[in-house]
Amino acid sequence: MNFFIDLSDKRNNYVANSLSNMGHIVEKFEFNNGKQGDIFIFSPAKKFNENEIKKFSSGIIIFGGNINDETLQNFKNKNIKYINLLKDENFVVKNAKLTAEGVLALTISCNEKSIFENKVLILGSGRVGLAIASLFNKLNIDADFAIFHKDKFAIASFYCKNVIFKDDFPKMIGEYDIIINTVPAKILNDDMLNKINKKAIILEIASINCLNSDLLKFYTFKYVSAPALPMVYCAETAGKFMLDSILKELNNLKDKEIIK
């Protein structure tokens, strides 16, 4: 089996070099290469369209991230085994911690005030939100949580001084200098935008915008789209985490005699 790797993601360069050093045959990904049994590695952020799927050879193995049910079925129809790295809890947690480091770096670089002079609001208490809150808490940064599920209150309260529920945070949002969104949904409705501090900075970490970006021209607050932070700030370590997850999954496939 050969490895074909999409090198447009910096993390994958470290994956490719490591696999090559281990003695594997590694080539840059092209749609016209590969045969049955070969392995293709993409960024966890990669999305596939129908035309791309048609170009893949049948019987291959693809590593990537979250895809919709239709795309997954199209892969199955071509006898392609698709492995979602984001279903590996160990990888996801480690990646969340790297994302938190990236958020810290971005918060410092896009702000002219000391981070300790800012009041921060973290939207969402999933893995990434908790990782950010944990890091900020260790640094004694003034950060609050806005949560959308009441069963998350207990764990959120361990990391932040104040936990704000979904129904309350719209009337408090104007108090914050930095708003970090980790929720992949439009949670800041159009009316809420008027309440945001005019000098505030919104860091968009989620894969879906938390607001209507068409309305940004009417506001003076700063909106920063920041996808794939581990690739930007911690590419080598993120690549190591990806490789660990890939090798673990390949070993599982060998144990099941799916690959040799």
Buried (B, 14 or more C-beta within 10 A) or exposed (E): BBBBBBBEBBBBBBBBBBBBEEEEEBBEBEEEEBEEBBBBBBBBBBBBEEEEBEEBBEBBBBBBBBBEEEBBEBBEEEEBBBBBBBEBEEBBBBBBBBBBBBBBBBBEEEBEEEBEEBBBBBBBBBBBBBBBBBBBBEEEBBBBBBBBEEEBEEBBBEBBEEBBBEEEBBEBBEEBBBBBBBBBBEBBEEEBBEEBBEEBBBBBBBEEBBBEEEEBEEBEBBBBEBEBBBBBBBBEBBBBBBBBBBBEBBEEBEEEEEBE
